[in-house]
Amino acid sequence: MKIVIVGTAYPLRGGIAHYIALLYEHLSQRHQVRIITFKRQYPRLFFPGRSQLEIGEVGTLVPTESLLDSINPVSWVRVAMRILQHQA
C-alpha cells in the first residue's frame, strides 16, 4: 500500500515530529511510505523561540520532503497534486 504522511517531521522540533518518525518506521516495514513536512511551520513573528529546527541529533532521521509552507496556500495545492501523482 502507498501511504503519505503529512505533518511535522525532524529536523523540525516538537513531539509530533517524534511520533511521525515512529509511525513511519512501523508502517514502512510493510508499505511504501512518504513523509511530506514543512519548509516553514510558523512565521517568525508568531514563533515562540529562536529556531524551528531541532538542535543536535535528537530526532530520528527519516526521509522527508519539505514542501509545505504553513502560510502559503499554493504550497498546499502543490502537495495535494504530488500526493495524487504518488497514488497513481
N, C-alpha and C positions, 0 to 999 in steps of 0.2 A: 504494500500500500504506500502511496505517496502522501506525506504529511508535511505541511508548512506551519511552523510555529511563528507567530508574530508577537514580539514583546521585547522587553529589556533583557539584554544579554551582556556578559562580560565582553569588553572591558568597562562597560557602564556599571556604576556601583549600585548596590541595593540588594535586598533579599530576593526580589523577583528574579534577578539575573542568576542567582544561585540555583533556584528551583527550576528555571528553564533549562539550565545545563543538566541537572539531574533527569529531567523529563526527556531531554534529547538523548542522553546516554541510555536510558531504558528503552525508548521507542526505536532507536537506531539499531538495536540488536536484531530486529525483525522487519523493519520498514525503512524506506528511503525517506530521510527527514532533512528538512532545511529550516534554518532559523533566519528570519528577517528581523533586524533590530533598527535602532535609531541612530541617525547621524547626529542629531541634536534632540535631546529629550526635553529640555526646557530652555527658554530664552534666558540669557544671563541675568536679566532684571529680576526674574522670578526664582532663580536657583538659590537655594539656601546653603551655599558653600562655595569653595574655591574651584572645585573641578567636578565634572560629572563622571569622570573616569576613576576607576579603582587604581590606587597607587600600589605598586608592587605586584607580586604574582599570587594574589589571594584567590582569585576566581578560577574556575575550571575553564580551560580553553576548549571551546567547541567551534566548529566552522559556522561563521555568520556572514550575512550580507547586510551592511549598514546602508539602508536605503530610505528609511523613514525620517521625516522632519516633522516634529510634532506641530509646528505652526505653518506648515506649507501643505495645503490640501492637494496640490498637484502630486506631491510625493506619494500620497495615499492612493491616488489613481494609478500611478506607475506600479506600485506594489501590487495592487489588485490585478493589473494586466500581467505582471510576472507570475503571480500565483496561477492564473488561468493558463498561461503557457506551460507552467510546470506540471499541471494536472493532465495535460494532453498526452 
